[in-house]
Amino acid sequence: MNKLWLGAAALVMMTLGSPTVGAAPITWYLQGVTFADGGTASGSFVYDATTNVYSGVNVSVTATSSYPATIFSRALFMVPN
């Protein structure tokens, strides 16, 4: 009976003592990004894998002979499933 109680107590302690597993939002930085046509990208954005949401997007792309310079800036957007 004692072994059963100790086993149950250990199981409860492991369950209650386990930290919550979750992913924190990560800030991604674009540095040294060069496209095949010579254009470059720089800036940053935050991605939260738990909610599948990008936020704080601030990315600049330089002009090339094919595309104009562009700034992507958005406070928040969700990725469709």
PyMOL Python script that loads the backbone (N, CA, C, O; Angstrom):
from pymol import cmd

cmd.read_pdbstr("""\
ATOM      1  N   MET A   1       0.819  -1.187   0.000  1.00  0.00           N
ATOM      2  CA  MET A   1       0.000   0.000   0.000  1.00  0.00           C
ATOM      3  C   MET A   1       0.863   1.251   0.000  1.00  0.00           C
ATOM      4  O   MET A   1       0.525   2.233  -0.661  1.00  0.00           O
ATOM      5  N   ASN A   2       1.967   1.232   0.728  1.00  0.00           N
ATOM      6  CA  ASN A   2       2.868   2.373   0.788  1.00  0.00           C
ATOM      7  C   ASN A   2       3.472   2.679  -0.582  1.00  0.00           C
ATOM      8  O   ASN A   2       3.591   3.841  -0.970  1.00  0.00           O
ATOM      9  N   LYS A   3       3.856   1.620  -1.318  1.00  0.00           N
ATOM     10  CA  LYS A   3       4.448   1.825  -2.644  1.00  0.00           C
ATOM     11  C   LYS A   3       3.441   2.439  -3.607  1.00  0.00           C
ATOM     12  O   LYS A   3       3.804   3.279  -4.431  1.00  0.00           O
ATOM     13  N   LEU A   4       2.188   2.030  -3.514  1.00  0.00           N
ATOM     14  CA  LEU A   4       1.142   2.573  -4.366  1.00  0.00           C
ATOM     15  C   LEU A   4       0.947   4.062  -4.082  1.00  0.00           C
ATOM     16  O   LEU A   4       0.819   4.866  -5.006  1.00  0.00           O
ATOM     17  N   TRP A   5       0.924   4.421  -2.794  1.00  0.00           N
ATOM     18  CA  TRP A   5       0.747   5.823  -2.407  1.00  0.00           C
ATOM     19  C   TRP A   5       1.929   6.661  -2.874  1.00  0.00           C
ATOM     20  O   TRP A   5       1.737   7.764  -3.386  1.00  0.00           O
ATOM     21  N   LEU A   6       3.146   6.156  -2.706  1.00  0.00           N
ATOM     22  CA  LEU A   6       4.344   6.883  -3.139  1.00  0.00           C
ATOM     23  C   LEU A   6       4.363   7.055  -4.649  1.00  0.00           C
ATOM     24  O   LEU A   6       4.746   8.110  -5.154  1.00  0.00           O
ATOM     25  N   GLY A   7       3.946   6.014  -5.374  1.00  0.00           N
ATOM     26  CA  GLY A   7       3.889   6.111  -6.835  1.00  0.00           C
ATOM     27  C   GLY A   7       2.877   7.140  -7.288  1.00  0.00           C
ATOM     28  O   GLY A   7       3.147   7.917  -8.204  1.00  0.00           O
ATOM     29  N   ALA A   8       1.706   7.155  -6.655  1.00  0.00           N
ATOM     30  CA  ALA A   8       0.673   8.138  -6.999  1.00  0.00           C
ATOM     31  C   ALA A   8       1.139   9.545  -6.656  1.00  0.00           C
ATOM     32  O   ALA A   8       0.916  10.472  -7.434  1.00  0.00           O
ATOM     33  N   ALA A   9       1.781   9.719  -5.510  1.00  0.00           N
ATOM     34  CA  ALA A   9       2.273  11.033  -5.099  1.00  0.00           C
ATOM     35  C   ALA A   9       3.342  11.521  -6.078  1.00  0.00           C
ATOM     36  O   ALA A   9       3.357  12.698  -6.440  1.00  0.00           O
ATOM     37  N   ALA A  10       4.220  10.640  -6.500  1.00  0.00           N
ATOM     38  CA  ALA A  10       5.264  11.022  -7.459  1.00  0.00           C
ATOM     39  C   ALA A  10       4.654  11.436  -8.791  1.00  0.00           C
ATOM     40  O   ALA A  10       5.104  12.400  -9.410  1.00  0.00           O
ATOM     41  N   LEU A  11       3.627  10.707  -9.235  1.00  0.00           N
ATOM     42  CA  LEU A  11       2.954  11.041 -10.487  1.00  0.00           C
ATOM     43  C   LEU A  11       2.293  12.418 -10.402  1.00  0.00           C
ATOM     44  O   LEU A  11       2.392  13.219 -11.332  1.00  0.00           O
ATOM     45  N   VAL A  12       1.621  12.686  -9.282  1.00  0.00           N
ATOM     46  CA  VAL A  12       0.979  13.997  -9.099  1.00  0.00           C
ATOM     47  C   VAL A  12       2.027  15.102  -9.071  1.00  0.00           C
ATOM     48  O   VAL A  12       1.818  16.152  -9.680  1.00  0.00           O
ATOM     49  N   MET A  13       3.132  14.902  -8.391  1.00  0.00           N
ATOM     50  CA  MET A  13       4.179  15.927  -8.308  1.00  0.00           C
ATOM     51  C   MET A  13       4.802  16.194  -9.680  1.00  0.00           C
ATOM     52  O   MET A  13       5.095  17.342 -10.017  1.00  0.00           O
ATOM     53  N   MET A  14       5.004  15.140 -10.468  1.00  0.00           N
ATOM     54  CA  MET A  14       5.569  15.328 -11.804  1.00  0.00           C
ATOM     55  C   MET A  14       4.600  16.103 -12.682  1.00  0.00           C
ATOM     56  O   MET A  14       5.015  16.963 -13.460  1.00  0.00           O
ATOM     57  N   THR A  15       3.317  15.806 -12.564  1.00  0.00           N
ATOM     58  CA  THR A  15       2.311  16.494 -13.373  1.00  0.00           C
ATOM     59  C   THR A  15       2.179  17.947 -12.964  1.00  0.00           C
ATOM     60  O   THR A  15       2.177  18.832 -13.819  1.00  0.00           O
ATOM     61  N   LEU A  16       2.071  18.205 -11.680  1.00  0.00           N
ATOM     62  CA  LEU A  16       1.911  19.577 -11.203  1.00  0.00           C
ATOM     63  C   LEU A  16       3.192  20.388 -11.332  1.00  0.00           C
ATOM     64  O   LEU A  16       3.149  21.606 -11.508  1.00  0.00           O
ATOM     65  N   GLY A  17       4.318  19.715 -11.245  1.00  0.00           N
ATOM     66  CA  GLY A  17       5.596  20.415 -11.300  1.00  0.00           C
ATOM     67  C   GLY A  17       6.111  20.641 -12.701  1.00  0.00           C
ATOM     68  O   GLY A  17       7.137  21.298 -12.878  1.00  0.00           O
ATOM     69  N   SER A  18       5.427  20.114 -13.707  1.00  0.00           N
ATOM     70  CA  SER A  18       5.885  20.275 -15.081  1.00  0.00           C
ATOM     71  C   SER A  18       5.637  21.694 -15.557  1.00  0.00           C
ATOM     72  O   SER A  18       4.544  22.231 -15.373  1.00  0.00           O
ATOM     73  N   PRO A  19       6.636  22.302 -16.164  1.00  0.00           N
ATOM     74  CA  PRO A  19       6.425  23.646 -16.696  1.00  0.00           C
ATOM     75  C   PRO A  19       5.513  23.600 -17.916  1.00  0.00           C
ATOM     76  O   PRO A  19       5.470  22.599 -18.630  1.00  0.00           O
ATOM     77  N   THR A  20       4.800  24.668 -18.145  1.00  0.00           N
ATOM     78  CA  THR A  20       3.942  24.763 -19.311  1.00  0.00           C
ATOM     79  C   THR A  20       4.816  24.923 -20.541  1.00  0.00           C
ATOM     80  O   THR A  20       5.709  25.769 -20.578  1.00  0.00           O
ATOM     81  N   VAL A  21       4.553  24.110 -21.538  1.00  0.00           N
ATOM     82  CA  VAL A  21       5.328  24.166 -22.759  1.00  0.00           C
ATOM     83  C   VAL A  21       4.620  25.101 -23.732  1.00  0.00           C
ATOM     84  O   VAL A  21       3.421  24.960 -23.976  1.00  0.00           O
ATOM     85  N   GLY A  22       5.346  26.031 -24.273  1.00  0.00           N
ATOM     86  CA  GLY A  22       4.770  26.962 -25.226  1.00  0.00           C
ATOM     87  C   GLY A  22       5.886  27.711 -25.926  1.00  0.00           C
ATOM     88  O   GLY A  22       7.007  27.808 -25.427  1.00  0.00           O
ATOM     89  N   ALA A  23       5.560  28.223 -27.062  1.00  0.00           N
ATOM     90  CA  ALA A  23       6.564  28.958 -27.825  1.00  0.00           C
ATOM     91  C   ALA A  23       6.333  30.451 -27.629  1.00  0.00           C
ATOM     92  O   ALA A  23       5.209  30.938 -27.750  1.00  0.00           O
ATOM     93  N   ALA A  24       7.383  31.153 -27.332  1.00  0.00           N
ATOM     94  CA  ALA A  24       7.308  32.605 -27.207  1.00  0.00           C
ATOM     95  C   ALA A  24       7.491  33.207 -28.598  1.00  0.00           C
ATOM     96  O   ALA A  24       8.176  32.622 -29.437  1.00  0.00           O
ATOM     97  N   PRO A  25       6.893  34.358 -28.849  1.00  0.00           N
ATOM     98  CA  PRO A  25       7.117  35.025 -30.141  1.00  0.00           C
ATOM     99  C   PRO A  25       8.616  35.284 -30.351  1.00  0.00           C
ATOM    100  O   PRO A  25       9.341  35.606 -29.411  1.00  0.00           O
ATOM    101  N   ILE A  26       9.054  35.138 -31.588  1.00  0.00           N
ATOM    102  CA  ILE A  26      10.471  35.322 -31.927  1.00  0.00           C
ATOM    103  C   ILE A  26      10.597  36.462 -32.926  1.00  0.00           C
ATOM    104  O   ILE A  26       9.847  36.530 -33.901  1.00  0.00           O
ATOM    105  N   THR A  27      11.542  37.351 -32.682  1.00  0.00           N
ATOM    106  CA  THR A  27      11.839  38.423 -33.629  1.00  0.00           C
ATOM    107  C   THR A  27      12.872  37.910 -34.621  1.00  0.00           C
ATOM    108  O   THR A  27      13.943  37.440 -34.235  1.00  0.00           O
ATOM    109  N   TRP A  28      12.540  38.006 -35.896  1.00  0.00           N
ATOM    110  CA  TRP A  28      13.432  37.595 -36.973  1.00  0.00           C
ATOM    111  C   TRP A  28      14.013  38.839 -37.629  1.00  0.00           C
ATOM    112  O   TRP A  28      13.287  39.795 -37.899  1.00  0.00           O
ATOM    113  N   TYR A  29      15.321  38.833 -37.888  1.00  0.00           N
ATOM    114  CA  TYR A  29      16.012  39.949 -38.515  1.00  0.00           C
ATOM    115  C   TYR A  29      16.535  39.527 -39.880  1.00  0.00           C
ATOM    116  O   TYR A  29      17.148  38.468 -40.019  1.00  0.00           O
ATOM    117  N   LEU A  30      16.293  40.357 -40.883  1.00  0.00           N
ATOM    118  CA  LEU A  30      16.818  40.089 -42.230  1.00  0.00           C
ATOM    119  C   LEU A  30      18.117  40.872 -42.384  1.00  0.00           C
ATOM    120  O   LEU A  30      18.115  42.103 -42.344  1.00  0.00           O
ATOM    121  N   GLN A  31      19.206  40.169 -42.556  1.00  0.00           N
ATOM    122  CA  GLN A  31      20.512  40.784 -42.741  1.00  0.00           C
ATOM    123  C   GLN A  31      21.253  40.018 -43.825  1.00  0.00           C
ATOM    124  O   GLN A  31      21.303  38.788 -43.797  1.00  0.00           O
ATOM    125  N   GLY A  32      21.821  40.730 -44.767  1.00  0.00           N
ATOM    126  CA  GLY A  32      22.581  40.076 -45.827  1.00  0.00           C
ATOM    127  C   GLY A  32      21.714  39.301 -46.800  1.00  0.00           C
ATOM    128  O   GLY A  32      22.185  38.344 -47.415  1.00  0.00           O
ATOM    129  N   VAL A  33      20.442  39.696 -46.955  1.00  0.00           N
ATOM    130  CA  VAL A  33      19.541  39.006 -47.877  1.00  0.00           C
ATOM    131  C   VAL A  33      19.687  39.624 -49.256  1.00  0.00           C
ATOM    132  O   VAL A  33      19.425  40.814 -49.432  1.00  0.00           O
ATOM    133  N   THR A  34      20.100  38.835 -50.230  1.00  0.00           N
ATOM    134  CA  THR A  34      20.260  39.298 -51.609  1.00  0.00           C
ATOM    135  C   THR A  34      19.500  38.359 -52.532  1.00  0.00           C
ATOM    136  O   THR A  34      19.662  37.140 -52.476  1.00  0.00           O
ATOM    137  N   PHE A  35      18.667  38.949 -53.382  1.00  0.00           N
ATOM    138  CA  PHE A  35      17.888  38.172 -54.337  1.00  0.00           C
ATOM    139  C   PHE A  35      18.691  37.935 -55.611  1.00  0.00           C
ATOM    140  O   PHE A  35      19.725  38.570 -55.819  1.00  0.00           O
ATOM    141  N   ALA A  36      18.225  37.033 -56.457  1.00  0.00           N
ATOM    142  CA  ALA A  36      18.930  36.673 -57.682  1.00  0.00           C
ATOM    143  C   ALA A  36      19.133  37.870 -58.611  1.00  0.00           C
ATOM    144  O   ALA A  36      20.114  37.914 -59.353  1.00  0.00           O
ATOM    145  N   ASP A  37      18.207  38.848 -58.578  1.00  0.00           N
ATOM    146  CA  ASP A  37      18.332  40.010 -59.465  1.00  0.00           C
ATOM    147  C   ASP A  37      19.164  41.133 -58.856  1.00  0.00           C
ATOM    148  O   ASP A  37      19.254  42.215 -59.437  1.00  0.00           O
ATOM    149  N   GLY A  38      19.774  40.893 -57.694  1.00  0.00           N
ATOM    150  CA  GLY A  38      20.638  41.884 -57.062  1.00  0.00           C
ATOM    151  C   GLY A  38      19.951  42.735 -56.009  1.00  0.00           C
ATOM    152  O   GLY A  38      20.621  43.476 -55.290  1.00  0.00           O
ATOM    153  N   GLY A  39      18.637  42.649 -55.901  1.00  0.00           N
ATOM    154  CA  GLY A  39      17.918  43.392 -54.868  1.00  0.00           C
ATOM    155  C   GLY A  39      18.246  42.850 -53.493  1.00  0.00           C
ATOM    156  O   GLY A  39      18.660  41.700 -53.349  1.00  0.00           O
ATOM    157  N   THR A  40      18.060  43.680 -52.491  1.00  0.00           N
ATOM    158  CA  THR A  40      18.338  43.253 -51.125  1.00  0.00           C
ATOM    159  C   THR A  40      17.121  43.519 -50.234  1.00  0.00           C
ATOM    160  O   THR A  40      16.268  44.347 -50.552  1.00  0.00           O
ATOM    161  N   ALA A  41      17.066  42.813 -49.135  1.00  0.00           N
ATOM    162  CA  ALA A  41      16.007  43.008 -48.147  1.00  0.00           C
ATOM    163  C   ALA A  41      16.654  43.161 -46.782  1.00  0.00           C
ATOM    164  O   ALA A  41      17.651  42.508 -46.474  1.00  0.00           O
ATOM    165  N   SER A  42      16.067  44.036 -45.967  1.00  0.00           N
ATOM    166  CA  SER A  42      16.545  44.206 -44.604  1.00  0.00           C
ATOM    167  C   SER A  42      15.360  44.584 -43.725  1.00  0.00           C
ATOM    168  O   SER A  42      14.326  45.028 -44.224  1.00  0.00           O
ATOM    169  N   GLY A  43      15.510  44.409 -42.436  1.00  0.00           N
ATOM    170  CA  GLY A  43      14.453  44.753 -41.498  1.00  0.00           C
ATOM    171  C   GLY A  43      14.189  43.624 -40.534  1.00  0.00           C
ATOM    172  O   GLY A  43      15.049  42.778 -40.292  1.00  0.00           O
ATOM    173  N   SER A  44      12.976  43.621 -39.980  1.00  0.00           N
ATOM    174  CA  SER A  44      12.640  42.606 -38.991  1.00  0.00           C
ATOM    175  C   SER A  44      11.131  42.387 -38.936  1.00  0.00           C
ATOM    176  O   SER A  44      10.351  43.186 -39.454  1.00  0.00           O
ATOM    177  N   PHE A  45      10.740  41.286 -38.294  1.00  0.00           N
ATOM    178  CA  PHE A  45       9.334  40.987 -38.022  1.00  0.00           C
ATOM    179  C   PHE A  45       9.284  40.027 -36.849  1.00  0.00           C
ATOM    180  O   PHE A  45      10.276  39.368 -36.538  1.00  0.00           O
ATOM    181  N   VAL A  46       8.139  39.946 -36.200  1.00  0.00           N
ATOM    182  CA  VAL A  46       7.941  39.041 -35.068  1.00  0.00           C
ATOM    183  C   VAL A  46       6.959  37.963 -35.508  1.00  0.00           C
ATOM    184  O   VAL A  46       5.920  38.262 -36.096  1.00  0.00           O
ATOM    185  N   TYR A  47       7.293  36.706 -35.220  1.00  0.00           N
ATOM    186  CA  TYR A  47       6.385  35.600 -35.538  1.00  0.00           C
ATOM    187  C   TYR A  47       6.070  34.828 -34.266  1.00  0.00           C
ATOM    188  O   TYR A  47       6.973  34.444 -33.523  1.00  0.00           O
ATOM    189  N   ASP A  48       4.779  34.603 -34.018  1.00  0.00           N
ATOM    190  CA  ASP A  48       4.309  33.818 -32.885  1.00  0.00           C
ATOM    191  C   ASP A  48       3.746  32.507 -33.427  1.00  0.00           C
ATOM    192  O   ASP A  48       2.643  32.485 -33.974  1.00  0.00           O
ATOM    193  N   ALA A  49       4.489  31.427 -33.278  1.00  0.00           N
ATOM    194  CA  ALA A  49       4.085  30.125 -33.819  1.00  0.00           C
ATOM    195  C   ALA A  49       2.851  29.562 -33.115  1.00  0.00           C
ATOM    196  O   ALA A  49       2.099  28.792 -33.713  1.00  0.00           O
ATOM    197  N   THR A  50       2.636  29.932 -31.868  1.00  0.00           N
ATOM    198  CA  THR A  50       1.474  29.438 -31.130  1.00  0.00           C
ATOM    199  C   THR A  50       0.177  29.942 -31.750  1.00  0.00           C
ATOM    200  O   THR A  50      -0.788  29.188 -31.879  1.00  0.00           O
ATOM    201  N   THR A  51       0.155  31.211 -32.133  1.00  0.00           N
ATOM    202  CA  THR A  51      -1.059  31.808 -32.696  1.00  0.00           C
ATOM    203  C   THR A  51      -0.996  31.954 -34.215  1.00  0.00           C
ATOM    204  O   THR A  51      -1.982  32.349 -34.837  1.00  0.00           O
ATOM    205  N   ASN A  52       0.158  31.638 -34.820  1.00  0.00           N
ATOM    206  CA  ASN A  52       0.368  31.771 -36.259  1.00  0.00           C
ATOM    207  C   ASN A  52       0.150  33.211 -36.723  1.00  0.00           C
ATOM    208  O   ASN A  52      -0.490  33.459 -37.745  1.00  0.00           O
ATOM    209  N   VAL A  53       0.700  34.161 -35.945  1.00  0.00           N
ATOM    210  CA  VAL A  53       0.525  35.585 -36.217  1.00  0.00           C
ATOM    211  C   VAL A  53       1.885  36.261 -36.382  1.00  0.00           C
ATOM    212  O   VAL A  53       2.811  36.037 -35.601  1.00  0.00           O
ATOM    213  N   TYR A  54       1.979  37.093 -37.417  1.00  0.00           N
ATOM    214  CA  TYR A  54       3.137  37.956 -37.621  1.00  0.00           C
ATOM    215  C   TYR A  54       2.779  39.340 -37.093  1.00  0.00           C
ATOM    216  O   TYR A  54       1.637  39.778 -37.237  1.00  0.00           O
ATOM    217  N   SER A  55       3.726  40.023 -36.493  1.00  0.00           N
ATOM    218  CA  SER A  55       3.480  41.380 -36.036  1.00  0.00           C
ATOM    219  C   SER A  55       4.770  42.184 -36.141  1.00  0.00           C
ATOM    220  O   SER A  55       5.848  41.625 -36.338  1.00  0.00           O
ATOM    221  N   GLY A  56       4.649  43.487 -36.008  1.00  0.00           N
ATOM    222  CA  GLY A  56       5.822  44.349 -36.042  1.00  0.00           C
ATOM    223  C   GLY A  56       6.621  44.225 -37.325  1.00  0.00           C
ATOM    224  O   GLY A  56       7.847  44.324 -37.303  1.00  0.00           O
ATOM    225  N   VAL A  57       5.942  44.010 -38.445  1.00  0.00           N
ATOM    226  CA  VAL A  57       6.638  43.826 -39.718  1.00  0.00           C
ATOM    227  C   VAL A  57       7.193  45.175 -40.180  1.00  0.00           C
ATOM    228  O   VAL A  57       6.462  46.160 -40.287  1.00  0.00           O
ATOM    229  N   ASN A  58       8.488  45.198 -40.448  1.00  0.00           N
ATOM    230  CA  ASN A  58       9.161  46.388 -40.950  1.00  0.00           C
ATOM    231  C   ASN A  58      10.316  45.919 -41.841  1.00  0.00           C
ATOM    232  O   ASN A  58      11.452  45.788 -41.384  1.00  0.00           O
ATOM    233  N   VAL A  59      10.010  45.670 -43.115  1.00  0.00           N
ATOM    234  CA  VAL A  59      10.988  45.117 -44.058  1.00  0.00           C
ATOM    235  C   VAL A  59      11.084  46.038 -45.265  1.00  0.00           C
ATOM    236  O   VAL A  59      10.070  46.451 -45.828  1.00  0.00           O
ATOM    237  N   SER A  60      12.312  46.353 -45.654  1.00  0.00           N
ATOM    238  CA  SER A  60      12.565  47.190 -46.829  1.00  0.00           C
ATOM    239  C   SER A  60      13.262  46.366 -47.899  1.00  0.00           C
ATOM    240  O   SER A  60      14.158  45.575 -47.605  1.00  0.00           O
ATOM    241  N   VAL A  61      12.840  46.562 -49.149  1.00  0.00           N
ATOM    242  CA  VAL A  61      13.447  45.880 -50.289  1.00  0.00           C
ATOM    243  C   VAL A  61      13.949  46.953 -51.242  1.00  0.00           C
ATOM    244  O   VAL A  61      13.217  47.887 -51.571  1.00  0.00           O
ATOM    245  N   THR A  62      15.202  46.822 -51.688  1.00  0.00           N
ATOM    246  CA  THR A  62      15.776  47.820 -52.589  1.00  0.00           C
ATOM    247  C   THR A  62      15.256  47.647 -54.009  1.00  0.00           C
ATOM    248  O   THR A  62      14.784  46.579 -54.399  1.00  0.00           O
ATOM    249  N   ALA A  63      15.357  48.729 -54.764  1.00  0.00           N
ATOM    250  CA  ALA A  63      14.906  48.708 -56.161  1.00  0.00           C
ATOM    251  C   ALA A  63      15.899  47.945 -57.034  1.00  0.00           C
ATOM    252  O   ALA A  63      17.100  47.917 -56.764  1.00  0.00           O
ATOM    253  N   THR A  64      15.368  47.334 -58.079  1.00  0.00           N
ATOM    254  CA  THR A  64      16.203  46.698 -59.107  1.00  0.00           C
ATOM    255  C   THR A  64      15.668  47.182 -60.452  1.00  0.00           C
ATOM    256  O   THR A  64      14.750  48.000 -60.503  1.00  0.00           O
ATOM    257  N   SER A  65      16.236  46.682 -61.520  1.00  0.00           N
ATOM    258  CA  SER A  65      15.742  47.071 -62.842  1.00  0.00           C
ATOM    259  C   SER A  65      14.339  46.502 -63.101  1.00  0.00           C
ATOM    260  O   SER A  65      13.627  46.986 -63.980  1.00  0.00           O
ATOM    261  N   SER A  66      13.949  45.488 -62.345  1.00  0.00           N
ATOM    262  CA  SER A  66      12.650  44.842 -62.545  1.00  0.00           C
ATOM    263  C   SER A  66      11.570  45.296 -61.563  1.00  0.00           C
ATOM    264  O   SER A  66      10.385  45.282 -61.897  1.00  0.00           O
ATOM    265  N   TYR A  67      11.972  45.698 -60.353  1.00  0.00           N
ATOM    266  CA  TYR A  67      10.995  46.019 -59.305  1.00  0.00           C
ATOM    267  C   TYR A  67      11.379  47.314 -58.592  1.00  0.00           C
ATOM    268  O   TYR A  67      12.563  47.598 -58.415  1.00  0.00           O
ATOM    269  N   PRO A  68      10.380  48.102 -58.181  1.00  0.00           N
ATOM    270  CA  PRO A  68      10.673  49.314 -57.424  1.00  0.00           C
ATOM    271  C   PRO A  68      11.004  48.987 -55.963  1.00  0.00           C
ATOM    272  O   PRO A  68      10.688  47.904 -55.471  1.00  0.00           O
ATOM    273  N   ALA A  69      11.634  49.926 -55.292  1.00  0.00           N
ATOM    274  CA  ALA A  69      11.890  49.761 -53.857  1.00  0.00           C
ATOM    275  C   ALA A  69      10.548  49.684 -53.136  1.00  0.00           C
ATOM    276  O   ALA A  69       9.599  50.375 -53.506  1.00  0.00           O
ATOM    277  N   THR A  70      10.474  48.860 -52.128  1.00  0.00           N
ATOM    278  CA  THR A  70       9.220  48.655 -51.403  1.00  0.00           C
ATOM    279  C   THR A  70       9.503  48.564 -49.916  1.00  0.00           C
ATOM    280  O   THR A  70      10.521  48.013 -49.498  1.00  0.00           O
ATOM    281  N   ILE A  71       8.589  49.112 -49.120  1.00  0.00           N
ATOM    282  CA  ILE A  71       8.656  48.954 -47.671  1.00  0.00           C
ATOM    283  C   ILE A  71       7.401  48.216 -47.231  1.00  0.00           C
ATOM    284  O   ILE A  71       6.279  48.652 -47.489  1.00  0.00           O
ATOM    285  N   PHE A  72       7.613  47.096 -46.566  1.00  0.00           N
ATOM    286  CA  PHE A  72       6.507  46.323 -46.013  1.00  0.00           C
ATOM    287  C   PHE A  72       6.431  46.669 -44.533  1.00  0.00           C
ATOM    288  O   PHE A  72       7.368  46.417 -43.775  1.00  0.00           O
ATOM    289  N   SER A  73       5.320  47.241 -44.138  1.00  0.00           N
ATOM    290  CA  SER A  73       5.161  47.661 -42.747  1.00  0.00           C
ATOM    291  C   SER A  73       3.740  47.371 -42.322  1.00  0.00           C
ATOM    292  O   SER A  73       2.782  47.849 -42.929  1.00  0.00           O
ATOM    293  N   ARG A  74       3.618  46.583 -41.276  1.00  0.00           N
ATOM    294  CA  ARG A  74       2.279  46.228 -40.802  1.00  0.00           C
ATOM    295  C   ARG A  74       2.376  45.875 -39.320  1.00  0.00           C
ATOM    296  O   ARG A  74       3.301  45.191 -38.883  1.00  0.00           O
ATOM    297  N   ALA A  75       1.423  46.348 -38.581  1.00  0.00           N
ATOM    298  CA  ALA A  75       1.443  46.098 -37.139  1.00  0.00           C
ATOM    299  C   ALA A  75       1.122  44.640 -36.819  1.00  0.00           C
ATOM    300  O   ALA A  75       1.755  44.050 -35.943  1.00  0.00           O
ATOM    301  N   LEU A  76       0.140  44.046 -37.522  1.00  0.00           N
ATOM    302  CA  LEU A  76      -0.291  42.700 -37.171  1.00  0.00           C
ATOM    303  C   LEU A  76      -1.009  42.049 -38.352  1.00  0.00           C
ATOM    304  O   LEU A  76      -1.827  42.694 -39.008  1.00  0.00           O
ATOM    305  N   PHE A  77      -0.714  40.788 -38.626  1.00  0.00           N
ATOM    306  CA  PHE A  77      -1.535  40.018 -39.557  1.00  0.00           C
ATOM    307  C   PHE A  77      -1.430  38.548 -39.254  1.00  0.00           C
ATOM    308  O   PHE A  77      -0.420  38.069 -38.738  1.00  0.00           O
ATOM    309  N   MET A  78      -2.492  37.839 -39.583  1.00  0.00           N
ATOM    310  CA  MET A  78      -2.586  36.411 -39.324  1.00  0.00           C
ATOM    311  C   MET A  78      -2.395  35.637 -40.623  1.00  0.00           C
ATOM    312  O   MET A  78      -2.766  36.110 -41.697  1.00  0.00           O
ATOM    313  N   VAL A  79      -1.827  34.470 -40.520  1.00  0.00           N
ATOM    314  CA  VAL A  79      -1.628  33.605 -41.672  1.00  0.00           C
ATOM    315  C   VAL A  79      -2.861  32.728 -41.826  1.00  0.00           C
ATOM    316  O   VAL A  79      -3.232  32.028 -40.883  1.00  0.00           O
ATOM    317  N   PRO A  80      -3.505  32.745 -42.988  1.00  0.00           N
ATOM    318  CA  PRO A  80      -4.691  31.891 -43.166  1.00  0.00           C
ATOM    319  C   PRO A  80      -4.316  30.422 -43.118  1.00  0.00           C
ATOM    320  O   PRO A  80      -3.246  30.028 -43.583  1.00  0.00           O
ATOM    321  N   ASN A  81      -5.191  29.627 -42.561  1.00  0.00           N
ATOM    322  CA  ASN A  81      -4.943  28.170 -42.477  1.00  0.00           C
ATOM    323  C   ASN A  81      -5.350  27.483 -43.743  1.00  0.00           C
ATOM    324  O   ASN A  81      -5.215  26.264 -43.855  1.00  0.00           O
TER     325      ASN A  81
END
""", "prot")
cmd.dss("prot")
cmd.show_as("cartoon", "prot")
cmd.util.cbc("prot")
cmd.orient("prot")
